[in-house]
Amino acid sequence: NTDNLGLAYMSQTDMDQAVVEGTKRGGQMAMHGNGNAAIDNIISAVQKARAAGVDVVRPRIEHCSITEDDQIAKMKELDISCSFLIAHVLYWGAAFRDTVFGEEKAVKLDRAGSFERAGVPYSLHTDYSVSVLTPLEMVEAAVTRALFTDPETVLGKDERASVEMALRAVTSVAAFQLLSEHEIGSLEIGKLADFVVLDNDPLTVEPGEIAGIRVLQTWVSGQRAY
């Protein structure tokens, strides 16, 4: 049904009020948005709150699937970041393309390439237990956009992430979104020295081999935990 815009769990009025009240109580707004209509509602709520003088700190859209070019530009303007459930592409991309949306709309899932070019920060998540991808598996999924049911097929080649940005999406950008970039997310003096030792370099292996890189050691606060 082309007239079906999905289900809004909150009215626009309730969304507007939640962003204002949540921010005033000291909250950081992380808002669930699947589909371009839902994303419009979130963008509108943040814009209204800011116009009213409410300092909405680092708002984030969870999933942020099916985004249009004008929405990405608006997110850049309003400093709204997002977190992609990249398994949408890997596991269900073929179903979205063939059964749910059609190809023209399905390629707008998790538009890492467009967000990267626009300078809009994004992280990657699993929505556990929806998917159980490891960080490196998420990186590979974002970089290749290959389909689980047909690994030779790419869902939207222009929406593939660069390896460097996909790595940032599971490290420094995620820390930034959590207001924790002063302590985690990158290796710098004064931070917690949380890191892993890998058996190969994600920046130099073939994109389809990133998920197969093994973790040799895990360090937490400068102490080896694995």
N, C-alpha and C positions, 0 to 999 in steps of 0.2 A: 504494500500500500504506500504509494508515494506521498500521501498526505499525512502519514504517521510520523510524528516528530519524537516518538519515544515517550518515556515517563519521567516527569519532573517530580522528584521526591519533596522538593521545596518550591513554593511559589516565589516569584521574583521579589515580592514584598518581604517574605520570610528570609530569603537569602540576603537582601539588602540589610535587614535588621540584624541578622546573625553576624555579618561581617563587622558592622559597627560595634555591636555589643561585645562580641568576642575579642575584638582588638582593644576596646576600652578596659576589658578585664585583664589585659596583659597577654592575651593569646596570640599565637601566630597562626594565620589562616591557611590551612591545607584543605582544599575543597575538591570533592570528587566530581569529575566532569567527563562523561563519555558521550561524545557526539557534539556536533557544532552548535546545536541549539543550547545545550547545557553550558558549553564554553562561553557562548554569548551572555548567558545569565550571570556567570561568574565575573566576566570582564566588566559587565555593567555595574555589578554590586561594588567591585573594587573602585571603579571610576567614581561612582556616586559618593562612596565613603571618603575618598581622597578630596573630592570637590567640597565636601562638608568639613574638611579640616581634620579628618581622622587619619592618623599616621599608621596605615596598614603596612606592617613590617614584613617584607619578603613573602608576599602571598604566593602560594603554589597550587597548581592544578594537578590533582592526582589522575593518572592515566592520560588525560588530555588527548583523547583519540578523535580522529576526524576533524582536523583543523583546516581552516581556509587561510589564504594569504593575508587577508585584511586582519584576521584575528591574530596571526603571528606578529604583524606590525603593531597592533594595539598592545599586545603583551609586552613587546619591547618598550613601547612608550610608557607603560604603567609599571615596569619592572616586575612583571609577573613571570615566574619560572614554572617549569613543569617537571613531572616525573613520569616517564613512559613505562607501561607494562609491555616490554618488548616481546614477550611471548605471544601477544596479540598477533604479531606478524609471523613469528616462527610456527606456532602451533595451529592458529586459526585463520591465518591469512587467506588460505585457499577457500575456506568456507565463507569468509567475508566477501571475497571476490566473486565466487561462483553462485552463492546461495542468498546472502544477506543484502549486500550493497551493490554489487556490480564492480567492475574493475576501476572505473573512473573515480568512485568514492573510496574504494578499498585502499588505493595507493596513498590516501590521506591519513592512514593509520600511522601513528608514531613517526611523525615527519622529522626525524633526526637531522637529515641533510638540510632541510629548509630552516630549521631552528638554528643550526650551526651557522649557516650563511647569514642569517638575520642577527646573530649575536644574542639569542635568547637562551639562557642557561637551561639545561635539562639534566636530570639524573635518570637512572634505570632501576627498576624494582621488579620483584617477582609476584607481588600480591599473594604471598604464601598463604595458603597452600594451593592457590590457583595454579602456580607453576613453581618448580623447584630448581630453576636454573642457578648455576654458580655464577659469581661475578664475571669470570672469563667467558662463560657460555652466553651471558647477556651481551658482553662486548662483541662477540662474534655475530650474534643475531642482529645487532644494530649495524655492524659493518657490512654484512653480506645481504641481509634481508632475504635470505633463502627460506624456502618453505619446507617444513618438516616432511610433508607428504611428497614433495618434489624438489629436492635440494638443488637441482639445476635451474630452477625458476626463481627469479628475483621479483619481489613485489615492490615496484617503484624504484628503479635504479637511482634516480636523482635524490631519493630520500635516504640513501645509505650514509652512515656516519663515517667520518675519518677515524682511524684507529686511535689517534691521540685524543680526540674529543670523547670517544666512547670510553676510554680509560679514565678521563677526567670525570665522566658521568658516574662512575662507580667509586670515585675517590674525592677529589677536591670540590666538585660541584655539590655532591651529596652533603659534604661537611658544611658548605656555604648555606645550603638550604635549611640546615638544622641549627644555624647560628653557631656552629662549632668550628669554624675555620681557623680559630686561634689555637686550637689544640690538636686537631686531626685533619686528615685529608691530603696532606703533602708532607714531605720530609724537609723540615726547616728547624733552625735553632729555636728552642723553647717549646716545641711541640712534643707530643707523647711518644714519638718513635714507634708507632704501630706500622708494621710493614710486612710484606711477604717476600720470600726469595723464590724465583721461578726458574724452571729448567730451560727456558728459552725466552726470546724477546718478542713480545706481542707486536712490536713495531716493525719487525723484519720477517717474521714467518708469513706464509700465505694466509690471507684472511680466513679461509676455511679451516685452518689448523689452530686458530687461537684457542678454541675451547679445549683442545687436547693438551695444552701446556700444563705441566704438573707443578703443584706447589710443593717446594722442597722444605721450606721452613716458614713458620709464622712467628713474628715477634710482636709482643704487646708491652707498651711502655718500656721498650729497650730490653726486655727479657724474652728469651726464646721460649715459646709456649708449645711449639710443635717442630 
